[in-house]
Amino acid sequence: MANAIQRWQHSVPPHAAGASAEASSSTDLALASRLATSALKLFGLLLGHARAQTSHAAFRALEREYGHLKLWSDGYGVVSGQLDAVFVDSRRLRHSTYRLLGSICQVLADSMFS
């Protein structure tokens, strides 16, 4: 799992040196986009593995949950960054969303590497 986390960290663009506080906060807000993209990619990989290793019913349940995550992401514009505007007004929502997306990524990564 450590390798997967390191690959993800390397794929995330670092903060620009000398960036203003405003630019830094907008980069932080993009975290939801990166987490949602990672969660969707991990879930897609998990589905690929689950197809051959689980029952049809279990696979369909996973596929449905992937669809729910995708619909949520598309509906709120998470991957495209549209949810970031809402996060400017609500620190609690931003942190809750980050925590939930981070947890989803952790569970998916643990499932992939266990």
DSSP file (Angstrom, degrees, kcal/mol; ACC not computed):
  #  RESIDUE AA STRUCTURE BP1 BP2  ACC     N-H-->O    O-->H-N    N-H-->O    O-->H-N    TCO  KAPPA ALPHA  PHI   PSI    X-CA   Y-CA   Z-CA
    1    1 A M     >        0   0    0      0, 0.0     4,-2.2     0, 0.0     5,-0.2   0.000 360.0 360.0 360.0 -34.1    0.0    0.0    0.0
    2    2 A A  H  >  +     0   0    0      1,-0.2     4,-2.5     2,-0.2     5,-0.2   0.876 360.0  53.2 -58.9 -37.9    2.9    2.4    0.7
    3    3 A N  H  > S+     0   0    0      2,-0.2     4,-2.5     1,-0.2    -1,-0.2   0.900 107.5  50.6 -64.8 -39.7    3.9    2.2   -3.0
    4    4 A A  H  > S+     0   0    0      2,-0.2     4,-2.2     1,-0.2    -2,-0.2   0.905 111.5  48.1 -64.5 -41.0    0.4    3.2   -4.1
    5    5 A I  H  X S+     0   0    0     -4,-2.2     4,-2.7     2,-0.2    -2,-0.2   0.919 111.5  49.8 -65.6 -43.2    0.4    6.1   -1.7
    6    6 A Q  H  X S+     0   0    0     -4,-2.5     4,-2.2     2,-0.2    -2,-0.2   0.904 110.1  50.6 -63.0 -40.7    3.8    7.2   -2.9
    7    7 A R  H  X S+     0   0    0     -4,-2.5     4,-1.3     1,-0.2    -1,-0.2   0.917 112.0  48.0 -61.8 -41.9    2.7    7.0   -6.6
    8    8 A W  H  X S+     0   0    0     -4,-2.2     4,-1.0     1,-0.2     3,-0.3   0.919 110.1  51.5 -64.6 -42.7   -0.4    9.1   -5.7
    9    9 A Q  H  < S+     0   0    0     -4,-2.7     3,-0.5     1,-0.2    -1,-0.2   0.879 109.7  50.1 -62.4 -37.4    1.7   11.7   -3.9
   10   10 A H  H  < S+     0   0    0     -4,-2.2    -1,-0.2     1,-0.2    -2,-0.2   0.778 106.7  55.5 -71.8 -25.3    4.1   12.0   -6.9
   11   11 A S  H  < S+     0   0    0     -4,-1.3    -1,-0.2    -3,-0.3    -2,-0.2   0.682  90.3  87.6 -79.9 -16.6    1.1   12.5   -9.2
   12   12 A V  S  < S-     0   0    0     -4,-1.0    -4,-0.0    -3,-0.5     0, 0.0  -0.714  88.0-119.0 -84.8 125.3   -0.1   15.4   -7.2
   13   13 A P        -     0   0    0      0, 0.0     3,-0.1     0, 0.0    -2,-0.1  -0.409  29.9-122.6 -65.2 135.3    1.4   18.7   -8.3
   14   14 A P        -     0   0    0      0, 0.0     2,-0.1     0, 0.0     3,-0.1  -0.294  35.3 -85.9 -72.5 161.7    3.5   20.3   -5.5
   15   15 A H        -     0   0    0      1,-0.1     2,-0.1     4,-0.0     3,-0.1  -0.446  51.4-106.8 -64.2 138.8    2.7   23.9   -4.3
   16   16 A A    >   -     0   0    0     -2,-0.1     3,-1.6     1,-0.1     2,-0.1  -0.450  38.2-104.9 -67.7 138.7    4.5   26.4   -6.5
   17   17 A A  T 3  S+     0   0    0      1,-0.3    -1,-0.1    -2,-0.1     0, 0.0  -0.431 103.8  12.3 -65.7 135.5    7.4   28.0   -4.7
   18   18 A G  T 3  S+     0   0    0      1,-0.2    -1,-0.3    -2,-0.1     2,-0.1   0.652  88.5 159.6  74.7  15.0    6.7   31.6   -3.6
   19   19 A A    <   -     0   0    0     -3,-1.6    -1,-0.2     1,-0.1    -4,-0.0  -0.394  42.7-109.7 -70.5 148.6    2.9   31.2   -4.2
   20   20 A S     >  -     0   0    0      1,-0.1     4,-2.4    -2,-0.1     5,-0.1  -0.234  27.2-107.1 -71.6 166.5    0.7   33.6   -2.5
   21   21 A A  H  > S+     0   0    0      1,-0.2     4,-2.4     2,-0.2     5,-0.2   0.868 121.6  54.1 -62.5 -35.9   -1.6   32.5    0.4
   22   22 A E  H  > S+     0   0    0      2,-0.2     4,-1.9     1,-0.2    -1,-0.2   0.926 109.7  45.6 -65.5 -44.2   -4.6   32.9   -2.0
   23   23 A A  H  > S+     0   0    0      1,-0.2     4,-1.9     2,-0.2    -2,-0.2   0.885 111.8  53.7 -65.2 -37.2   -3.0   30.7   -4.6
   24   24 A S  H  X S+     0   0    0     -4,-2.4     4,-2.2     1,-0.2    -2,-0.2   0.917 107.9  49.0 -64.0 -42.6   -2.1   28.2   -1.9
   25   25 A S  H  X S+     0   0    0     -4,-2.4     4,-1.9     1,-0.2    -1,-0.2   0.871 109.8  51.5 -67.7 -34.1   -5.7   28.0   -0.6
   26   26 A S  H  X S+     0   0    0     -4,-1.9     4,-1.0     2,-0.2    -1,-0.2   0.856 109.4  50.8 -69.7 -32.3   -7.0   27.4   -4.1
   27   27 A T  H  < S+     0   0    0     -4,-1.9     3,-0.4     2,-0.2    -2,-0.2   0.900 108.6  52.3 -67.3 -40.2   -4.5   24.6   -4.6
   28   28 A D  H >< S+     0   0    0     -4,-2.2     3,-1.8     1,-0.2     4,-0.2   0.887 104.5  56.3 -61.4 -38.9   -5.7   23.1   -1.3
   29   29 A L  H >< S+     0   0    0     -4,-1.9     3,-1.2     1,-0.3     4,-0.4   0.802  94.5  66.8 -65.2 -27.5   -9.3   23.3   -2.5
   30   30 A A  T 3X S+     0   0    0     -4,-1.0     4,-2.0    -3,-0.4    -1,-0.3   0.574  76.5  89.6 -69.0  -6.4   -8.3   21.2   -5.5
   31   31 A L  H <> S+     0   0    0     -3,-1.8     4,-3.0     1,-0.2    -1,-0.3   0.872  80.2  57.6 -58.1 -37.9   -7.7   18.3   -3.1
   32   32 A A  H <> S+     0   0    0     -3,-1.2     4,-2.7    -4,-0.2     5,-0.2   0.907 105.9  50.0 -60.5 -41.2  -11.3   17.2   -3.4
   33   33 A S  H  > S+     0   0    0     -4,-0.4     4,-2.4    -3,-0.3    -1,-0.2   0.924 113.2  45.5 -62.2 -44.5  -10.8   16.8   -7.2
   34   34 A R  H  X S+     0   0    0     -4,-2.0     4,-2.4     2,-0.2    -2,-0.2   0.908 114.4  47.6 -67.7 -41.5   -7.7   14.8   -6.7
   35   35 A L  H  X S+     0   0    0     -4,-3.0     4,-2.8     2,-0.2    -2,-0.2   0.922 113.3  47.6 -65.4 -43.3   -9.2   12.6   -4.0
   36   36 A A  H  X S+     0   0    0     -4,-2.7     4,-2.6    -5,-0.2     5,-0.2   0.916 112.4  49.4 -64.5 -42.3  -12.4   12.0   -6.0
   37   37 A T  H  X S+     0   0    0     -4,-2.4     4,-2.3    -5,-0.2    -1,-0.2   0.924 113.3  47.0 -61.4 -43.9  -10.3   11.1   -9.1
   38   38 A S  H  X S+     0   0    0     -4,-2.4     4,-3.0     2,-0.2     5,-0.2   0.912 111.6  50.7 -64.0 -42.8   -8.2    8.8   -7.1
   39   39 A A  H  X S+     0   0    0     -4,-2.8     4,-2.7     1,-0.2    -2,-0.2   0.922 111.6  47.5 -62.1 -43.7  -11.2    7.1   -5.5
   40   40 A L  H  X S+     0   0    0     -4,-2.6     4,-2.3     2,-0.2    -1,-0.2   0.898 113.9  47.3 -65.5 -39.7  -12.9    6.6   -8.8
   41   41 A K  H  X S+     0   0    0     -4,-2.3     4,-2.4     2,-0.2    -2,-0.2   0.938 114.0  46.7 -66.1 -46.4   -9.6    5.1  -10.3
   42   42 A L  H  X S+     0   0    0     -4,-3.0     4,-2.7     1,-0.2    -2,-0.2   0.916 112.7  50.0 -61.0 -42.7   -9.1    2.8   -7.3
   43   43 A F  H  X S+     0   0    0     -4,-2.7     4,-2.5    -5,-0.2    -1,-0.2   0.905 109.6  51.4 -63.5 -41.4  -12.7    1.7   -7.4
   44   44 A G  H  X S+     0   0    0     -4,-2.3     4,-1.9     2,-0.2    -1,-0.2   0.909 111.4  47.4 -61.1 -42.6  -12.4    1.0  -11.2
   45   45 A L  H  X S+     0   0    0     -4,-2.4     4,-1.8     2,-0.2    -2,-0.2   0.917 111.1  51.6 -63.8 -42.9   -9.3   -1.1  -10.5
   46   46 A L  H  X S+     0   0    0     -4,-2.7     4,-2.8     1,-0.2    -2,-0.2   0.901 107.7  52.5 -61.1 -41.3  -11.1   -2.9   -7.7
   47   47 A L  H  X S+     0   0    0     -4,-2.5     4,-1.9     1,-0.2    -1,-0.2   0.897 105.9  54.8 -61.6 -39.8  -14.0   -3.6  -10.0
   48   48 A G  H  X S+     0   0    0     -4,-1.9     4,-0.5     1,-0.2    -1,-0.2   0.895 114.4  39.7 -60.3 -40.3  -11.6   -5.1  -12.6
   49   49 A H  H >X S+     0   0    0     -4,-1.8     4,-0.9     1,-0.2     3,-0.6   0.861 112.9  55.6 -75.7 -36.3  -10.2   -7.5  -10.0
   50   50 A A  H 3X S+     0   0    0     -4,-2.8     4,-1.9     1,-0.2    -2,-0.2   0.796  91.9  72.0 -69.5 -28.4  -13.6   -8.2   -8.4
   51   51 A R  H 3< S+     0   0    0     -4,-1.9    -1,-0.2     1,-0.2    -2,-0.1   0.895 109.4  31.3 -55.3 -42.1  -15.2   -9.4  -11.6
   52   52 A A  H << S+     0   0    0     -3,-0.6    -1,-0.2    -4,-0.5    -2,-0.2   0.645 124.5  45.4 -90.6 -15.6  -13.2  -12.6  -11.6
   53   53 A Q  H  < S+     0   0    0     -4,-0.9     2,-0.3    -3,-0.2    -2,-0.2   0.484 104.8  54.6-112.3  -3.3  -12.9  -13.1   -7.9
   54   54 A T  S  < S-     0   0    0     -4,-1.9     0, 0.0    -5,-0.1     0, 0.0  -0.807  87.1 -88.2-127.2 168.7  -16.4  -12.5   -6.4
   55   55 A S     >  -     0   0    0     -2,-0.3     4,-2.6     1,-0.1     5,-0.2  -0.264  41.5-109.4 -68.8 162.2  -19.9  -13.7   -7.0
   56   56 A H  H  > S+     0   0    0      1,-0.2     4,-2.5     2,-0.2     5,-0.2   0.901 119.7  51.4 -60.1 -41.4  -22.1  -12.0   -9.5
   57   57 A A  H  > S+     0   0    0      2,-0.2     4,-2.0     1,-0.2    -1,-0.2   0.908 110.8  47.2 -64.3 -43.0  -24.2  -10.5   -6.8
   58   58 A A  H  > S+     0   0    0      2,-0.2     4,-2.3     1,-0.2    -1,-0.2   0.902 112.2  50.4 -66.0 -40.7  -21.2   -9.1   -4.9
   59   59 A F  H  X S+     0   0    0     -4,-2.6     4,-2.7     1,-0.2    -2,-0.2   0.920 109.5  50.4 -63.0 -43.2  -19.8   -7.7   -8.2
   60   60 A R  H  X S+     0   0    0     -4,-2.5     4,-2.2     2,-0.2    -1,-0.2   0.878 109.4  51.8 -63.2 -37.6  -23.1   -6.0   -9.0
   61   61 A A  H  X S+     0   0    0     -4,-2.0     4,-2.2     2,-0.2    -1,-0.2   0.924 111.6  46.1 -64.5 -44.3  -23.3   -4.5   -5.6
   62   62 A L  H  X S+     0   0    0     -4,-2.3     4,-2.4     1,-0.2    -2,-0.2   0.910 111.7  52.1 -62.6 -42.0  -19.8   -3.0   -6.0
   63   63 A E  H  X S+     0   0    0     -4,-2.7     4,-2.0     1,-0.2    -2,-0.2   0.885 108.7  50.8 -62.2 -39.4  -20.6   -1.8   -9.5
   64   64 A R  H  X S+     0   0    0     -4,-2.2     4,-2.1     2,-0.2    -1,-0.2   0.914 110.1  49.1 -63.8 -43.8  -23.7   -0.1   -8.1
   65   65 A E  H  X S+     0   0    0     -4,-2.2     4,-2.3     2,-0.2    -2,-0.2   0.882 108.8  53.0 -66.1 -37.4  -21.7    1.7   -5.4
   66   66 A Y  H  X S+     0   0    0     -4,-2.4     4,-2.5     1,-0.2    -1,-0.2   0.920 108.4  51.5 -60.2 -43.0  -19.1    2.8   -8.0
   67   67 A G  H  X S+     0   0    0     -4,-2.0     4,-2.8     1,-0.2    -2,-0.2   0.882 107.8  51.8 -61.0 -39.8  -22.1    4.3   -9.9
   68   68 A H  H  X S+     0   0    0     -4,-2.1     4,-2.5     2,-0.2    -1,-0.2   0.926 111.0  47.1 -63.4 -44.6  -23.2    6.1   -6.8
   69   69 A L  H  X S+     0   0    0     -4,-2.3     4,-2.6     2,-0.2    -2,-0.2   0.913 113.7  48.4 -62.8 -42.4  -19.8    7.6   -6.3
   70   70 A K  H  X S+     0   0    0     -4,-2.5     4,-2.9     2,-0.2     5,-0.2   0.918 111.4  49.3 -64.5 -44.4  -19.6    8.6   -9.9
   71   71 A L  H  X S+     0   0    0     -4,-2.8     4,-3.1     2,-0.2    -2,-0.2   0.911 112.3  48.4 -62.2 -42.7  -23.0   10.2   -9.9
   72   72 A W  H  X S+     0   0    0     -4,-2.5     4,-2.0     2,-0.2     6,-0.3   0.942 113.6  47.2 -61.4 -47.4  -22.2   12.1   -6.8
   73   73 A S  H  X>S+     0   0    0     -4,-2.6     5,-2.2     1,-0.2     4,-0.5   0.922 117.4  41.6 -61.3 -45.9  -18.9   13.3   -8.3
   74   74 A D  H ><5S+     0   0    0     -4,-2.9     3,-0.6     3,-0.2    -2,-0.2   0.906 112.8  54.2 -68.4 -41.5  -20.5   14.3  -11.6
   75   75 A G  H 3<5S+     0   0    0     -4,-3.1    -2,-0.2    -5,-0.2    -1,-0.2   0.843 118.0  34.0 -63.9 -35.9  -23.6   15.8   -9.9
   76   76 A Y  H 3<5S-     0   0    0     -4,-2.0    -1,-0.2    -5,-0.2    -2,-0.2   0.375 107.1-121.0-101.3   3.5  -21.6   18.2   -7.7
   77   77 A G  T <X> +     0   0    0     -3,-0.6     5,-2.0    -4,-0.5     6,-1.0   0.859  57.4 153.6  63.8  35.4  -18.8   18.7  -10.2
   78   78 A V  T >4< +     0   0    0     -5,-2.2     3,-1.0    -6,-0.3     6,-0.1   0.955  69.8  42.1 -64.5 -52.0  -16.2   17.4   -7.8
   79   79 A V  T 345S+     0   0    0     -6,-0.3    -1,-0.2     1,-0.3    -5,-0.1   0.867 115.3  51.0 -65.1 -36.0  -13.6   16.2  -10.3
   80   80 A S  T 345S-     0   0    0     -7,-0.3    -1,-0.3    -6,-0.1    -2,-0.2   0.573 116.9-113.0 -79.7  -7.8  -14.0   19.3  -12.5
   81   81 A G  T X<5S+     0   0    0     -3,-1.0     3,-0.9    -4,-0.8     4,-0.4   0.493  80.3 125.1  93.3   3.9  -13.5   21.6   -9.4
   82   82 A Q  T > < +     0   0    0     -5,-2.0     3,-0.8     1,-0.2     4,-0.5   0.806  69.6  59.6 -67.9 -28.2  -17.1   23.0   -9.3
   83   83 A L  T >> S+     0   0    0     -6,-1.0     4,-1.7     1,-0.2     3,-0.7   0.733  87.4  77.7 -70.9 -20.6  -17.5   21.9   -5.6
   84   84 A D  H <> S+     0   0    0     -3,-0.9     4,-1.2    -7,-0.3    -1,-0.2   0.842  86.3  59.0 -58.8 -34.5  -14.5   24.1   -4.7
   85   85 A A  H <> S+     0   0    0     -3,-0.8     4,-0.6    -4,-0.4    -1,-0.2   0.869 106.0  48.4 -63.2 -35.9  -16.6   27.2   -4.9
   86   86 A V  H X> S+     0   0    0     -3,-0.7     3,-1.0    -4,-0.5     4,-0.8   0.870 104.9  59.8 -70.1 -36.7  -18.9   25.8   -2.2
   87   87 A F  H 3< S+     0   0    0     -4,-1.7     3,-0.4     1,-0.3     7,-0.2   0.785  92.3  67.1 -63.7 -27.6  -15.9   24.9   -0.1
   88   88 A V  H 3< S+     0   0    0     -4,-1.2    -1,-0.3     1,-0.2    -2,-0.2   0.867 107.3  40.4 -60.0 -35.4  -14.8   28.6    0.1
   89   89 A D  H << S+     0   0    0     -3,-1.0     2,-0.4    -4,-0.6    -1,-0.2   0.590 118.7  45.7 -90.1 -12.3  -18.0   29.3    2.1
   90   90 A S     X  +     0   0    0     -4,-0.8     4,-2.1    -3,-0.4    -1,-0.2  -0.813  48.3 175.4-141.2  98.2  -17.9   26.2    4.4
   91   91 A R  H  > S+     0   0    0     -2,-0.4     4,-2.8     2,-0.2     5,-0.2   0.877  87.9  55.7 -65.8 -36.9  -14.8   25.0    6.0
   92   92 A R  H  > S+     0   0    0      2,-0.2     4,-2.5     1,-0.2     5,-0.2   0.927 109.1  45.9 -62.3 -45.5  -16.7   22.2    7.8
   93   93 A L  H  > S+     0   0    0      2,-0.2     4,-2.7     1,-0.2     5,-0.2   0.913 112.5  52.0 -62.8 -42.5  -18.1   20.9    4.6
   94   94 A R  H  X S+     0   0    0     -4,-2.1     4,-2.5    -7,-0.2    -2,-0.2   0.948 113.4  42.7 -59.0 -50.6  -14.6   21.0    3.0
   95   95 A H  H  X S+     0   0    0     -4,-2.8     4,-2.6     1,-0.2    -1,-0.2   0.887 114.2  50.8 -67.0 -38.3  -13.0   19.1    5.9
   96   96 A S  H  X S+     0   0    0     -4,-2.5     4,-2.6    -5,-0.2    -1,-0.2   0.918 112.1  47.4 -63.6 -42.5  -15.9   16.6    6.1
   97   97 A T  H  X S+     0   0    0     -4,-2.7     4,-2.9     2,-0.2     5,-0.3   0.924 112.5  48.9 -65.5 -44.1  -15.7   15.9    2.3
   98   98 A Y  H  X S+     0   0    0     -4,-2.5     4,-2.7    -5,-0.2     5,-0.2   0.925 112.3  49.1 -59.4 -44.6  -11.9   15.5    2.5
   99   99 A R  H  X S+     0   0    0     -4,-2.6     4,-2.2     2,-0.2    -2,-0.2   0.924 113.9  45.2 -63.0 -44.5  -12.2   13.1    5.4
  100  100 A L  H  X S+     0   0    0     -4,-2.6     4,-2.5     2,-0.2    -2,-0.2   0.932 115.1  46.3 -66.1 -46.0  -14.8   11.0    3.7
  101  101 A L  H  X S+     0   0    0     -4,-2.9     4,-2.5     1,-0.2    -2,-0.2   0.900 112.8  51.2 -64.3 -39.1  -13.0   10.9    0.3
  102  102 A G  H  X S+     0   0    0     -4,-2.7     4,-2.3    -5,-0.3    -1,-0.2   0.906 110.6  48.9 -62.7 -41.1   -9.7   10.1    2.1
  103  103 A S  H  X S+     0   0    0     -4,-2.2     4,-2.7     2,-0.2     5,-0.2   0.904 110.1  51.0 -64.9 -41.8  -11.5    7.3    4.0
  104  104 A I  H  X S+     0   0    0     -4,-2.5     4,-2.6     1,-0.2     5,-0.2   0.935 111.3  48.1 -60.8 -46.0  -13.0    5.9    0.8
  105  105 A C  H  X S+     0   0    0     -4,-2.5     4,-2.8     1,-0.2    -2,-0.2   0.903 111.6  50.7 -61.2 -40.8   -9.5    5.9   -0.9
  106  106 A Q  H  X S+     0   0    0     -4,-2.3     4,-2.8     2,-0.2    -2,-0.2   0.932 111.4  46.8 -63.6 -46.5   -8.0    4.2    2.1
  107  107 A V  H  X S+     0   0    0     -4,-2.7     4,-2.2     2,-0.2    -2,-0.2   0.919 114.7  47.4 -62.1 -43.5  -10.6    1.4    2.2
  108  108 A L  H  X S+     0   0    0     -4,-2.6     4,-2.1    -5,-0.2    -2,-0.2   0.919 113.1  47.9 -65.0 -42.9  -10.3    0.9   -1.6
  109  109 A A  H  X S+     0   0    0     -4,-2.8     4,-1.9     1,-0.2    -2,-0.2   0.920 111.5  50.4 -63.8 -43.4   -6.5    0.9   -1.4
  110  110 A D  H  < S+     0   0    0     -4,-2.8     4,-0.4     1,-0.2    -1,-0.2   0.891 110.6  50.5 -61.0 -39.0   -6.6   -1.6    1.5
  111  111 A S  H >< S+     0   0    0     -4,-2.2     3,-0.6     1,-0.2    -1,-0.2   0.875 110.2  49.8 -66.0 -37.2   -8.9   -3.8   -0.5
  112  112 A M  H 3< S+     0   0    0     -4,-2.1    -1,-0.2     1,-0.2    -2,-0.2   0.859 118.3  37.1 -69.3 -34.9   -6.6   -3.7   -3.5
  113  113 A F  T 3<        0   0    0     -4,-1.9    -1,-0.2     1,-0.2    -2,-0.2   0.181 360.0 360.0-109.4  16.9   -3.5   -4.7   -1.5
  114  114 A S    <         0   0    0     -3,-0.6    -1,-0.2    -4,-0.4    -2,-0.1   0.443 360.0 360.0-104.4 360.0   -4.9   -7.2    1.0
